[in-house]
Amino acid sequence: MSHEQTPKNLSWLDRLAVHIPGYGGYLDRANRRADDRMLREAVSSRLGLARGRIEDTIRQCIDRGALSEISALERLQIHIDRVIERIRSAGSGTDELWQAKHFEVGAVDPLHALDLSLFDLADKLLADQDDFDPGHNRLAKIEADLAEFDRKLDERAMTLQNIR
């Protein structure tokens, strides 16, 4: 099932599980840390694809002698690298989260929603690179996507701290 065909009536957790094989979320105490790493790696991998596309675009610009966009593209690469590093090194929550024998399922819904939004945003960034852009706003759209990543990562860190 492709990402676009995922039923919207599934729970946050189930929608993530469709896209990340083996992902179980934060409900199974024994696998919480591994699932958190798995999610962050899936999002980072998608961002790595986006970075590779920008790298390819830079090479194409150099080959064509179209050097005016290269500095903007290099700034995007640096921003993607920064977001990827933030995702990979993101805090995974407090020890209380990992060690809790159980907690209300609804308590982690906001975290699953944020996790899904990060995954969706990575897909959006890839789609924004592929979309035909008659207004030549593609770089601005990608930069806006990256700024949204920064905002969502901040929100995720706060949400993790507040789960009890």
LUMFI-961221 format. One record per atom (N, C-alpha, C): atom name; x, y, z; residue in three letters. Coordinates in Angstrom, 2 decimals. Example, Ala and Ser with C-alpha at 12.3 -4.5 7.8 and 13.67 -1.06 7.14 Angstrom:
# LUMFI-961221
PT atomo       x       y       z residuo
PT     N   13.19   -5.69    7.80     ALA
PT    CA   12.30   -4.50    7.80     ALA
PT     C   13.20   -3.30    7.80     ALA
PT     N   12.85   -2.25    7.08     SER
PT    CA   13.67   -1.06    7.14     SER
PT     C   12.90    0.03    7.87     SER
# end
This chain:
# LUMFI-961221
PT atomo       x       y       z residuo
PT     N    0.86   -1.18    0.00     MET
PT    CA    0.00    0.00    0.00     MET
PT     C    0.90    1.23    0.00     MET
PT     N    0.69    2.12   -0.96     SER
PT    CA    1.51    3.31   -1.02     SER
PT     C    1.08    4.31    0.05     SER
PT     N    1.97    5.27    0.30     HIS
PT    CA    1.71    6.28    1.33     HIS
PT     C    0.42    7.04    1.04     HIS
PT     N    0.16    7.33   -0.24     GLU
PT    CA   -1.03    8.08   -0.61     GLU
PT     C   -2.30    7.27   -0.39     GLU
PT     N   -2.21    5.94   -0.38     GLN
PT    CA   -3.39    5.09   -0.26     GLN
PT     C   -3.67    4.67    1.17     GLN
PT     N   -2.89    5.11    2.13     THR
PT    CA   -3.11    4.73    3.51     THR
PT     C   -4.45    5.26    3.98     THR
PT     N   -5.30    4.39    4.51     PRO
PT    CA   -6.60    4.86    5.00     PRO
PT     C   -6.43    5.88    6.12     PRO
PT     N   -7.13    6.99    5.98     LYS
PT    CA   -7.04    8.06    6.98     LYS
PT     C   -7.77    7.70    8.27     LYS
PT     N   -8.61    6.67    8.26     ASN
PT    CA   -9.36    6.32    9.45     ASN
PT     C   -8.57    5.40   10.39     ASN
PT     N   -7.34    5.04   10.01     LEU
PT    CA   -6.50    4.26   10.91     LEU
PT     C   -5.96    5.16   12.01     LEU
PT     N   -5.62    4.57   13.14     SER
PT    CA   -5.02    5.34   14.22     SER
PT     C   -3.64    5.83   13.79     SER
PT     N   -3.12    6.83   14.53     TRP
PT    CA   -1.77    7.35   14.24     TRP
PT     C   -0.78    6.19   14.20     TRP
PT     N   -0.85    5.34   15.20     LEU
PT    CA    0.09    4.23   15.32     LEU
PT     C   -0.03    3.28   14.13     LEU
PT     N   -1.26    2.93   13.78     ASP
PT    CA   -1.46    2.00   12.66     ASP
PT     C   -1.00    2.61   11.34     ASP
PT     N   -1.21    3.91   11.16     ARG
PT    CA   -0.77    4.57    9.94     ARG
PT     C    0.76    4.55    9.85     ARG
PT     N    1.44    4.76   10.98     LEU
PT    CA    2.91    4.68   10.97     LEU
PT     C    3.37    3.25   10.69     LEU
PT     N    2.69    2.29   11.28     ALA
PT    CA    3.08    0.89   11.12     ALA
PT     C    2.96    0.45    9.65     ALA
PT     N    2.03    1.04    8.91     VAL
PT    CA    1.89    0.72    7.49     VAL
PT     C    3.15    1.14    6.73     VAL
PT     N    3.75    2.27    7.13     HIS
PT    CA    4.88    2.83    6.39     HIS
PT     C    6.24    2.36    6.90     HIS
PT     N    6.29    1.92    8.15     ILE
PT    CA    7.57    1.51    8.73     ILE
PT     C    7.39    0.07    9.23     ILE
PT     N    7.78   -0.89    8.42     PRO
PT    CA    7.60   -2.29    8.81     PRO
PT     C    8.26   -2.59   10.16     PRO
PT     N    7.49   -3.23   11.03     GLY
PT    CA    8.01   -3.60   12.34     GLY
PT     C    7.80   -2.54   13.40     GLY
PT     N    7.32   -1.37   13.02     TYR
PT    CA    7.14   -0.27   13.98     TYR
PT     C    5.92   -0.56   14.85     TYR
PT     N    6.11   -0.47   16.16     GLY
PT    CA    5.01   -0.73   17.08     GLY
PT     C    4.67    0.43   17.98     GLY
PT     N    5.41    1.52   17.86     GLY
PT    CA    5.12    2.69   18.68     GLY
PT     C    5.67    2.57   20.08     GLY
PT     N    4.99    3.22   21.01     TYR
PT    CA    5.51    3.33   22.37     TYR
PT     C    4.73    2.50   23.37     TYR
PT     N    3.82    1.65   22.89     LEU
PT    CA    2.97    0.90   23.81     LEU
PT     C    3.69   -0.32   24.39     LEU
PT     N    4.53   -0.95   23.59     ASP
PT    CA    5.26   -2.13   24.08     ASP
PT     C    6.54   -1.66   24.75     ASP
PT     N    6.57   -1.80   26.05     ARG
PT    CA    7.67   -1.29   26.87     ARG
PT     C    9.03   -1.79   26.38     ARG
PT     N    9.11   -3.04   26.01     ALA
PT    CA   10.40   -3.64   25.64     ALA
PT     C   10.96   -3.05   24.34     ALA
PT     N   10.10   -2.53   23.50     ASN
PT    CA   10.55   -2.07   22.19     ASN
PT     C   10.49   -0.56   21.99     ASN
PT     N   10.20    0.20   23.01     ARG
PT    CA   10.01    1.65   22.85     ARG
PT     C   11.23    2.35   22.26     ARG
PT     N   12.39    2.10   22.82     ARG
PT    CA   13.60    2.77   22.31     ARG
PT     C   13.91    2.35   20.87     ARG
PT     N   13.79    1.05   20.60     ALA
PT    CA   14.08    0.55   19.25     ALA
PT     C   13.09    1.13   18.24     ALA
PT     N   11.83    1.22   18.60     ASP
PT    CA   10.83    1.78   17.69     ASP
PT     C   11.08    3.26   17.47     ASP
PT     N   11.48    3.97   18.51     ASP
PT    CA   11.79    5.39   18.36     ASP
PT     C   12.96    5.57   17.39     ASP
PT     N   14.00    4.76   17.53     ARG
PT    CA   15.14    4.82   16.61     ARG
PT     C   14.71    4.47   15.19     ARG
PT     N   13.85    3.44   15.06     MET
PT    CA   13.38    3.00   13.75     MET
PT     C   12.63    4.14   13.04     MET
PT     N   11.78    4.81   13.77     LEU
PT    CA   11.03    5.93   13.20     LEU
PT     C   11.98    7.03   12.75     LEU
PT     N   12.90    7.43   13.64     ARG
PT    CA   13.80    8.52   13.29     ARG
PT     C   14.69    8.15   12.11     ARG
PT     N   15.06    6.89   11.99     GLU
PT    CA   15.88    6.46   10.85     GLU
PT     C   15.06    6.48    9.56     GLU
PT     N   13.78    6.10    9.62     ALA
PT    CA   12.93    6.14    8.43     ALA
PT     C   12.77    7.57    7.92     ALA
PT     N   12.56    8.51    8.82     VAL
PT    CA   12.42    9.91    8.42     VAL
PT     C   13.76   10.43    7.89     VAL
PT     N   14.85   10.11    8.59     SER
PT    CA   16.18   10.54    8.15     SER
PT     C   16.53   10.00    6.77     SER
PT     N   16.14    8.77    6.50     SER
PT    CA   16.41    8.17    5.18     SER
PT     C   15.70    8.93    4.08     SER
PT     N   14.45    9.30    4.32     ARG
PT    CA   13.71   10.08    3.33     ARG
PT     C   14.39   11.43    3.11     ARG
PT     N   14.82   12.05    4.19     LEU
PT    CA   15.51   13.34    4.05     LEU
PT     C   16.84   13.16    3.32     LEU
PT     N   17.49   12.03    3.53     GLY
PT    CA   18.72   11.74    2.80     GLY
PT     C   18.48   11.66    1.30     GLY
PT     N   17.33   11.09    0.92     LEU
PT    CA   16.96   11.07   -0.50     LEU
PT     C   16.79   12.49   -1.04     LEU
PT     N   16.14   13.33   -0.25     ALA
PT    CA   15.94   14.73   -0.65     ALA
PT     C   17.28   15.43   -0.81     ALA
PT     N   18.19   15.17    0.11     ARG
PT    CA   19.52   15.77    0.05     ARG
PT     C   20.25   15.31   -1.22     ARG
PT     N   20.14   14.03   -1.53     GLY
PT    CA   20.76   13.50   -2.74     GLY
PT     C   20.23   14.15   -4.00     GLY
PT     N   18.94   14.44   -4.00     ARG
PT    CA   18.36   15.10   -5.17     ARG
PT     C   18.91   16.52   -5.32     ARG
PT     N   19.10   17.19   -4.20     ILE
PT    CA   19.68   18.53   -4.26     ILE
PT     C   21.12   18.45   -4.76     ILE
PT     N   21.84   17.46   -4.31     GLU
PT    CA   23.21   17.25   -4.78     GLU
PT     C   23.23   17.02   -6.29     GLU
PT     N   22.29   16.21   -6.78     ASP
PT    CA   22.19   15.96   -8.22     ASP
PT     C   21.88   17.26   -8.97     ASP
PT     N   21.00   18.07   -8.40     THR
PT    CA   20.63   19.34   -9.03     THR
PT     C   21.83   20.27   -9.10     THR
PT     N   22.63   20.29   -8.06     ILE
PT    CA   23.85   21.13   -8.07     ILE
PT     C   24.78   20.68   -9.20     ILE
PT     N   24.96   19.37   -9.33     ARG
PT    CA   25.81   18.86  -10.41     ARG
PT     C   25.26   19.24  -11.78     ARG
PT     N   23.94   19.14  -11.94     GLN
PT    CA   23.32   19.51  -13.21     GLN
PT     C   23.52   21.01  -13.50     GLN
PT     N   23.39   21.83  -12.47     CYS
PT    CA   23.60   23.27  -12.65     CYS
PT     C   25.04   23.55  -13.08     CYS
PT     N   25.98   22.86  -12.47     ILE
PT    CA   27.39   23.04  -12.82     ILE
PT     C   27.62   22.60  -14.27     ILE
PT     N   27.05   21.46  -14.63     ASP
PT    CA   27.22   20.94  -16.00     ASP
PT     C   26.65   21.90  -17.05     ASP
PT     N   25.55   22.56  -16.71     ARG
PT    CA   24.90   23.49  -17.65     ARG
PT     C   25.48   24.89  -17.57     ARG
PT     N   26.31   25.14  -16.58     GLY
PT    CA   26.86   26.47  -16.40     GLY
PT     C   25.87   27.43  -15.75     GLY
PT     N   24.84   26.89  -15.14     ALA
PT    CA   23.81   27.69  -14.47     ALA
PT     C   24.20   27.81  -13.00     ALA
PT     N   25.10   28.72  -12.71     LEU
PT    CA   25.70   28.79  -11.38     LEU
PT     C   24.94   29.68  -10.39     LEU
PT     N   23.93   30.39  -10.86     SER
PT    CA   23.25   31.36   -9.99     SER
PT     C   22.46   30.72   -8.85     SER
PT     N   22.02   29.47   -9.01     GLU
PT    CA   21.21   28.81   -7.98     GLU
PT     C   22.04   27.98   -7.00     GLU
PT     N   23.30   27.79   -7.29     ILE
PT    CA   24.10   26.86   -6.50     ILE
PT     C   24.20   27.26   -5.03     ILE
PT     N   24.40   28.53   -4.74     SER
PT    CA   24.53   28.91   -3.33     SER
PT     C   23.23   28.65   -2.57     SER
PT     N   22.07   28.88   -3.20     ALA
PT    CA   20.79   28.59   -2.54     ALA
PT     C   20.64   27.08   -2.33     ALA
PT     N   21.03   26.30   -3.31     LEU
PT    CA   20.95   24.85   -3.18     LEU
PT     C   21.90   24.34   -2.09     LEU
PT     N   23.08   24.91   -2.01     GLU
PT    CA   24.03   24.51   -0.95     GLU
PT     C   23.49   24.86    0.44     GLU
PT     N   22.80   26.01    0.55     ARG
PT    CA   22.18   26.36    1.84     ARG
PT     C   21.11   25.33    2.22     ARG
PT     N   20.34   24.88    1.22     LEU
PT    CA   19.34   23.84    1.49     LEU
PT     C   20.00   22.55    1.95     LEU
PT     N   21.10   22.18    1.31     GLN
PT    CA   21.84   20.98    1.73     GLN
PT     C   22.26   21.09    3.18     GLN
PT     N   22.80   22.22    3.55     ILE
PT    CA   23.25   22.44    4.93     ILE
PT     C   22.06   22.34    5.88     ILE
PT     N   20.92   22.92    5.50     HIS
PT    CA   19.74   22.86    6.36     HIS
PT     C   19.24   21.43    6.48     HIS
PT     N   19.20   20.69    5.38     ILE
PT    CA   18.79   19.28    5.44     ILE
PT     C   19.73   18.50    6.34     ILE
PT     N   21.04   18.72    6.20     ASP
PT    CA   22.01   18.03    7.05     ASP
PT     C   21.73   18.32    8.53     ASP
PT     N   21.41   19.58    8.82     ARG
PT    CA   21.13   19.98   10.20     ARG
PT     C   19.86   19.29   10.71     ARG
PT     N   18.82   19.22    9.89     VAL
PT    CA   17.58   18.56   10.29     VAL
PT     C   17.81   17.06   10.48     VAL
PT     N   18.53   16.44    9.56     ILE
PT    CA   18.83   15.01    9.69     ILE
PT     C   19.58   14.75   11.00     ILE
PT     N   20.55   15.57   11.31     GLU
PT    CA   21.30   15.40   12.55     GLU
PT     C   20.40   15.59   13.76     GLU
PT     N   19.51   16.57   13.70     ARG
PT    CA   18.56   16.77   14.81     ARG
PT     C   17.68   15.55   15.00     ARG
PT     N   17.22   14.97   13.92     ILE
PT    CA   16.35   13.79   14.01     ILE
PT     C   17.12   12.61   14.58     ILE
PT     N   18.31   12.38   14.05     ARG
PT    CA   19.09   11.22   14.51     ARG
PT     C   19.54   11.35   15.95     ARG
PT     N   19.79   12.57   16.40     SER
PT    CA   20.29   12.74   17.77     SER
PT     C   19.20   13.23   18.73     SER
PT     N   17.96   13.24   18.26     ALA
PT    CA   16.86   13.74   19.09     ALA
PT     C   16.74   12.92   20.37     ALA
PT     N   16.39   13.61   21.42     GLY
PT    CA   16.12   12.91   22.67     GLY
PT     C   14.99   11.92   22.47     GLY
PT     N   15.06   10.87   23.20     SER
PT    CA   14.06    9.81   23.06     SER
PT     C   13.07    9.80   24.20     SER
PT     N   13.04   10.85   24.97     GLY
PT    CA   12.11   10.87   26.10     GLY
PT     C   12.83   10.58   27.39     GLY
PT     N   12.11   10.72   28.44     THR
PT    CA   12.68   10.51   29.77     THR
PT     C   12.75    9.03   30.09     THR
PT     N   13.56    8.68   31.07     ASP
PT    CA   13.61    7.29   31.51     ASP
PT     C   12.25    6.83   32.00     ASP
PT     N   11.48    7.79   32.51     GLU
PT    CA   10.14    7.45   32.98     GLU
PT     C    9.30    6.87   31.84     GLU
PT     N    9.42    7.44   30.65     LEU
PT    CA    8.68    6.93   29.50     LEU
PT     C    9.11    5.51   29.17     LEU
PT     N   10.40    5.27   29.12     TRP
PT    CA   10.90    3.96   28.71     TRP
PT     C   10.65    2.88   29.76     TRP
PT     N   10.63    3.28   31.03     GLN
PT    CA   10.51    2.29   32.09     GLN
PT     C    9.09    2.09   32.59     GLN
PT     N    8.18    2.96   32.23     ALA
PT    CA    6.80    2.84   32.69     ALA
PT     C    6.23    1.50   32.23     ALA
PT     N    5.66    0.77   33.17     LYS
PT    CA    5.08   -0.53   32.82     LYS
PT     C    3.85   -0.35   31.94     LYS
PT     N    3.13    0.69   32.19     HIS
PT    CA    1.99    1.01   31.34     HIS
PT     C    1.60    2.47   31.56     HIS
PT     N    0.95    2.99   30.58     PHE
PT    CA    0.38    4.32   30.69     PHE
PT     C   -0.81    4.36   29.75     PHE
PT     N   -1.63    5.37   29.90     GLU
PT    CA   -2.82    5.47   29.07     GLU
PT     C   -2.43    5.52   27.61     GLU
PT     N   -3.10    4.74   26.80     VAL
PT    CA   -2.82    4.71   25.37     VAL
PT     C   -2.95    6.12   24.79     VAL
PT     N   -3.94    6.86   25.22     GLY
PT    CA   -4.16    8.21   24.71     GLY
PT     C   -3.02    9.16   25.04     GLY
PT     N   -2.23    8.83   26.04     ALA
PT    CA   -1.13    9.71   26.44     ALA
PT     C   -0.07    9.81   25.35     ALA
PT     N    0.08    8.78   24.54     VAL
PT    CA    1.08    8.82   23.48     VAL
PT     C    0.50    9.17   22.12     VAL
PT     N   -0.81    9.37   22.03     ASP
PT    CA   -1.41    9.77   20.75     ASP
PT     C   -0.79   11.04   20.20     ASP
PT     N   -0.57   12.08   21.02     PRO
PT    CA    0.07   13.28   20.46     PRO
PT     C    1.47   13.00   19.90     PRO
PT     N    2.20   12.09   20.52     LEU
PT    CA    3.53   11.74   20.03     LEU
PT     C    3.41   10.99   18.70     LEU
PT     N    2.48   10.03   18.63     HIS
PT    CA    2.29    9.32   17.36     HIS
PT     C    1.85   10.28   16.26     HIS
PT     N    1.00   11.24   16.61     ALA
PT    CA    0.56   12.22   15.61     ALA
PT     C    1.74   13.04   15.10     ALA
PT     N    2.61   13.46   16.00     LEU
PT    CA    3.80   14.21   15.60     LEU
PT     C    4.74   13.35   14.77     LEU
PT     N    4.92   12.11   15.18     ASP
PT    CA    5.78   11.20   14.42     ASP
PT     C    5.25   11.03   13.01     ASP
PT     N    3.93   10.84   12.88     LEU
PT    CA    3.34   10.70   11.55     LEU
PT     C    3.51   11.99   10.76     LEU
PT     N    3.37   13.13   11.41     SER
PT    CA    3.53   14.40   10.69     SER
PT     C    4.96   14.59   10.20     SER
PT     N    5.95   14.11   10.96     LEU
PT    CA    7.34   14.17   10.50     LEU
PT     C    7.53   13.28    9.27     LEU
PT     N    6.95   12.09    9.33     PHE
PT    CA    7.04   11.16    8.21     PHE
PT     C    6.37   11.78    6.98     PHE
PT     N    5.16   12.33    7.17     ASP
PT    CA    4.43   12.97    6.07     ASP
PT     C    5.20   14.16    5.51     ASP
PT     N    5.82   14.93    6.39     LEU
PT    CA    6.58   16.10    5.95     LEU
PT     C    7.79   15.69    5.11     LEU
PT     N    8.42   14.58    5.47     ALA
PT    CA    9.54   14.08    4.67     ALA
PT     C    9.05   13.71    3.27     ALA
PT     N    7.88   13.07    3.20     ASP
PT    CA    7.30   12.74    1.89     ASP
PT     C    6.94   14.01    1.11     ASP
PT     N    6.43   15.02    1.81     LYS
PT    CA    6.07   16.28    1.16     LYS
PT     C    7.32   16.95    0.58     LYS
PT     N    8.40   16.91    1.33     LEU
PT    CA    9.63   17.52    0.84     LEU
PT     C   10.09   16.84   -0.44     LEU
PT     N   10.00   15.52   -0.48     LEU
PT    CA   10.36   14.79   -1.71     LEU
PT     C    9.40   15.16   -2.84     LEU
PT     N    8.12   15.26   -2.56     ALA
PT    CA    7.14   15.62   -3.59     ALA
PT     C    7.38   17.04   -4.09     ALA
PT     N    7.72   17.95   -3.19     ASP
PT    CA    7.99   19.33   -3.60     ASP
PT     C    9.18   19.40   -4.55     ASP
PT     N   10.11   18.48   -4.41     GLN
PT    CA   11.25   18.45   -5.33     GLN
PT     C   10.82   17.94   -6.71     GLN
PT     N    9.81   17.09   -6.74     ASP
PT    CA    9.37   16.49   -8.00     ASP
PT     C    8.33   17.32   -8.75     ASP
PT     N    7.59   18.15   -8.04     ASP
PT    CA    6.50   18.90   -8.65     ASP
PT     C    7.01   19.89   -9.69     ASP
PT     N    6.25   19.99  -10.77     PHE
PT    CA    6.53   21.03  -11.76     PHE
PT     C    6.32   22.38  -11.07     PHE
PT     N    7.20   23.31  -11.32     ASP
PT    CA    7.18   24.57  -10.59     ASP
PT     C    7.21   25.75  -11.55     ASP
PT     N    6.04   26.10  -12.12     PRO
PT    CA    6.04   27.20  -13.09     PRO
PT     C    6.41   28.54  -12.47     PRO
PT     N    6.17   28.72  -11.18     GLY
PT    CA    6.49   29.98  -10.53     GLY
PT     C    7.90   30.05   -9.99     GLY
PT     N    8.65   28.99  -10.16     HIS
PT    CA   10.03   28.93   -9.69     HIS
PT     C   10.13   29.19   -8.18     HIS
PT     N    9.21   28.58   -7.43     ASN
PT    CA    9.20   28.72   -5.97     ASN
PT     C    9.64   27.44   -5.27     ASN
PT     N   10.17   26.51   -6.01     ARG
PT    CA   10.52   25.20   -5.44     ARG
PT     C   11.49   25.32   -4.26     ARG
PT     N   12.54   26.13   -4.41     LEU
PT    CA   13.52   26.25   -3.32     LEU
PT     C   12.88   26.87   -2.08     LEU
PT     N   12.00   27.82   -2.28     ALA
PT    CA   11.31   28.44   -1.14     ALA
PT     C   10.39   27.43   -0.46     ALA
PT     N    9.73   26.57   -1.24     LYS
PT    CA    8.86   25.53   -0.66     LYS
PT     C    9.68   24.54    0.15     LYS
PT     N   10.82   24.15   -0.37     ILE
PT    CA   11.68   23.20    0.35     ILE
PT     C   12.20   23.83    1.63     ILE
PT     N   12.60   25.09    1.57     GLU
PT    CA   13.07   25.78    2.78     GLU
PT     C   11.94   25.88    3.80     GLU
PT     N   10.72   26.13    3.36     ALA
PT    CA    9.58   26.19    4.27     ALA
PT     C    9.33   24.81    4.90     ALA
PT     N    9.47   23.74    4.11     ASP
PT    CA    9.33   22.38    4.66     ASP
PT     C   10.38   22.12    5.75     ASP
PT     N   11.61   22.56    5.50     LEU
PT    CA   12.68   22.35    6.48     LEU
PT     C   12.43   23.16    7.75     LEU
PT     N   11.92   24.38    7.60     ALA
PT    CA   11.58   25.18    8.78     ALA
PT     C   10.47   24.51    9.57     ALA
PT     N    9.53   23.89    8.87     GLU
PT    CA    8.45   23.15    9.55     GLU
PT     C    9.02   21.94   10.29     GLU
PT     N   10.01   21.28    9.71     PHE
PT    CA   10.69   20.18   10.41     PHE
PT     C   11.26   20.68   11.73     PHE
PT     N   11.96   21.80   11.69     ASP
PT    CA   12.54   22.35   12.92     ASP
PT     C   11.45   22.60   13.97     ASP
PT     N   10.34   23.19   13.54     ARG
PT    CA    9.25   23.48   14.47     ARG
PT     C    8.66   22.19   15.05     ARG
PT     N    8.43   21.21   14.21     LYS
PT    CA    7.85   19.94   14.67     LYS
PT     C    8.82   19.18   15.58     LYS
PT     N   10.11   19.26   15.30     LEU
PT    CA   11.08   18.59   16.17     LEU
PT     C   11.10   19.25   17.55     LEU
PT     N   10.96   20.56   17.60     ASP
PT    CA   10.86   21.25   18.89     ASP
PT     C    9.60   20.80   19.63     ASP
PT     N    8.50   20.73   18.89     GLU
PT    CA    7.23   20.31   19.49     GLU
PT     C    7.32   18.86   19.98     GLU
PT     N    7.98   18.00   19.22     ARG
PT    CA    8.13   16.60   19.61     ARG
PT     C    8.94   16.48   20.89     ARG
PT     N   10.00   17.26   21.00     ALA
PT    CA   10.83   17.22   22.22     ALA
PT     C    9.99   17.62   23.43     ALA
PT     N    9.16   18.64   23.28     MET
PT    CA    8.31   19.07   24.40     MET
PT     C    7.26   18.01   24.72     MET
PT     N    6.70   17.39   23.70     THR
PT    CA    5.69   16.35   23.92     THR
PT     C    6.29   15.17   24.65     THR
PT     N    7.49   14.76   24.25     LEU
PT    CA    8.16   13.65   24.95     LEU
PT     C    8.37   13.95   26.43     LEU
PT     N    8.72   15.17   26.73     GLN
PT    CA    8.95   15.54   28.11     GLN
PT     C    7.69   15.53   28.96     GLN
PT     N    6.54   15.71   28.30     ASN
PT    CA    5.29   15.81   29.03     ASN
PT     C    4.52   14.51   29.15     ASN
PT     N    4.99   13.44   28.51     ILE
PT    CA    4.30   12.15   28.62     ILE
PT     C    4.66   11.50   29.94     ILE
PT     N    3.64   11.10   30.64     ARG
PT    CA    3.86   10.43   31.95     ARG
PT     C    3.12    9.12   31.96     ARG
# end
